[in-house]
Amino acid sequence: MENYYIFASVFLVSLISLLGVAGLSLGQDRLKKISLVLVSFAVGALLGDAMLHLLPEAYGEMGSETASLLVIAGIFIFFILEKFLRWRHCHSVECEDHFRPVVVMNLVGDGVHNLIDGMIIAASFMAGVPIGISTTIAVILHEIPQEIADVGVLMHGGLGIKKVIAYNFLFALLAILGAGLVVAVGTAQEAWVAYLLPVTAGGFIYIAGSDLVPELHHETDWRVSLLQCLLMLAGVGVMGGLGSLF
């Protein structure tokens, strides 16, 4: 039953790749407003999942010192991936990847990203269904604006709409491979999977702080800033509510 939840959730996350194409039909202004809501909410959801679900579970499993070191390791791992794979969490359709060839680099970075997402979701479900559900929601919330940006980059690189859909979905399916690897290893030695939880928390903290929050600082209007704060709090609140619900 646990494996059913894992692969159903990972496949759902893979389907998010198709929303990027659908998002282009909304128009530039509407898409920008939706992106603002999603990114703000995603910051709260990522931090809430890390602080309220993943870290408490990790501290209970291995103690605070080991878990804290693994959180730092997670931050470094995601930093290194972003540096050496030119992996950028861009959340605006105007974003351009200045590294060439843009299409290959974007697909490679997105493929690694999706592989890790699958591993994160699988490890979370193996720690408990409530943690798995909250982590899946957090992943989905930061995937949607990223996939919209990815579609814009691929089309800018010269791909037609059919190839964009096909390549984007194909590389999104690498999340299933990532989940399968964790399930296979976890079956043999489930204790190993627990170490992915604080690493995942570190990754979520890095994504929220390094990639998403800077996007929000582009808006300086106080009313927009207030809305961002409220949406971030809402994201944290939803993660907290999920914990009490289960």
N, C-alpha and C positions, 0 to 999 in steps of 0.2 A: 504493500500500500504506500509506503514511504517513497519508493521509486516512482510510483505513478504520479505523486505530487511533484517530485523533482522534474520529471521529463515533461509533464503537462505545463509546469511553470516556465521551463526553459523554452519550450516551443512557443508559448504565448509571448515571451520576450522577443523571440526571433521574428514573430509576425509584426512587431513594432516597426521593423525595417520598411514595411509597406506604407506606413503612415507618412513617411517623409515625402513620398510622391504625392499622396493625397493632400498634404499640407500646402503644396505649391499652388493648388487651385484656389486657395483662400484669399490670395492677394497679399501684397507686401505689408500693408499697414496692419491688417487683421492678424497676419502671421506674427508680426513683431509684438503685438499686444498679448497674443496667446503665449508666445515664447517667454515674455516677461513673467507671466503667471506661473508657467511650468518651472522655470529656472528658480524663481524665488521659493516656490513650494518644495522643489527638489532639494534645495539647500537644507531646509528644516527636516525633511524626511531622511536624508542621508545622515545628518548629524544625530537626529533622534534615534534612528535604527542603530547607529554605532554606539551611542552613549547609553541608551535605555535597554537594548536587547543583546547586542553582540558582546560588548565589554563585560556586563554583569555575568553572562554565561561563561565567558573566558576566565574571568577572575575566579569563579566558582570551580572551574575545571583544573586550573593550574596555578592559581595564586596571582597576586597583583604584580609582583616584580617581573615574572616571566611574561605575563600577558602584556604588560606595559612595554617591555623590550620588543615584543612581536608587533605591537602597534607601530612603534618607531620603524621597525623593519618594513612594515607594510607601506608606510609613507615613503621610505627610500626606494622600495621596489617600484611603486607607481611613478615616482620621480624619474627613475632610471629608464623605465619604459617610455615615458613621455620624451625624454631627452634623445634616446638612441633610435627610437622608431618614428620620431617626429609625430608622435601621437598627440593630437590636439583635440580637446573637448571644446569645439567652437559652437556657439549657440546663436548664431545669426546667419541668415541665408546669404548675407553679403560677404561672409568669411571666405578668404582665399588661402590655400596652402601654398606658400611660396617655394616649397621644395619640389623639385621635378624628378621624375614625371609625377604629376599631381595625382593621376588616377591610381597608379600602382601603389604609391605611398599611402594614399587614403585607404585603399582596400586592405593593404597589409596591416596598417595600424588598427583599422576597424576589426579585422579578423582576430588579431591578438586580444583586443578589447573584449570581443564577444566570447572568445575562449575562456578568458578570465571570469567574465560574468557567469558563464555556465558553472565554473568551478565554485564560485562564491555562492550561488544559489543552492547547489547540491550540498555543499558543506553546511549551509545554514539549515536546510531541512533535516540533515542527519543529526543536527544538534536539537531539533525539535520543530514540529510543524508550525507553531506560532512564529518562531524566529524565521523560518523559511518563508512564510507568507509576508511578513513585514519586510524582509530583505528583497523579495521579488518585487514588491510595490516600490521600494526605494530605487531599485535598478530600473524599473519601467519609467519612473518619473524623470530620471536623468537621461534615459535612452531617447525619449521622444524628441526633445529639442536637438539632440545630437544627430539623430537620423535625418531630421529636416535639413540640418547643415550639411550632412554628408551628401545628400542628393544634390544640393546646390553645387558642391565642389565637383562631383562627378560629371554633372552636366556642363560645368565650366571647363572641365578637362576634355570635352568633346564627345562624350558618350550620348547616344540616343536614349529616349525614355525607356524603351524596352530593355536595353542592355543595363541601364541603371537599376531597374526593378530586379532583373535576373541576378546581376552581380551582388547587389545589396542583400538580397534574400539568401543567396548562396553563402556568402560570408557570415551572415547572421546565424546560419545553422551550425557554425563552429561552436556556438554555445552548447549545443547538444553533445558535441565531442568532449568539451570541457567537463560537462556534468558526468558523462560516462566514465571519464578518467577518475574522477573523485569517487564515484560509486564503486568502481572496480578496486581502487586502492582501499577505500573505506571498508569494504567487505572483508578484506584481509586483515586490516589493522585500523579499527575505528578510532583509536586514540590519536592517530596521525591527523585525522580530519579536524579535530578540535583545535589544532594549531592554526588552521586557516581562518578561524573566527576573529582573533585579534588582528591578524594581517588584513582581513577584509575591513575591519573597523578603521585601521590606519589608511587603507585605500579610500574609503568613503570620506574620511576627514580630509584627505589630500584633494580629492575631486571637488568637494564642497568649497574648501578654502582657497585652492590654487586656481581652479578652472571656472567655477560657477560664480563665486562672490565677485571676482573682478568684472564679470559681465554685468553684474547689477550696479556697479559703481559708474557705469557709463551714463546712467540716469541721475541727474542732480536736482530735479524738481522735488521739493519737500513732500508733496502729496504722493508722488510716485515712490519716494523713499519710504514713506509711512506704509504704503500698500505693500512694499517688499517686506518690511518688517513683520507686518501682520500675516502675510502669506508664509513666511519662514516659521513664525510661531504656530501657524496652522499645521504646517508639515510636521513639526515636533509633536503637536497635540494629537495628530492622527496616529503617529507611531506609538505614543503613550497610550492612546485609546485601544490600539490593537493589542497591546500587552495585557490590559485589564480585561479585554473582551475574551481572550483565550485563557 
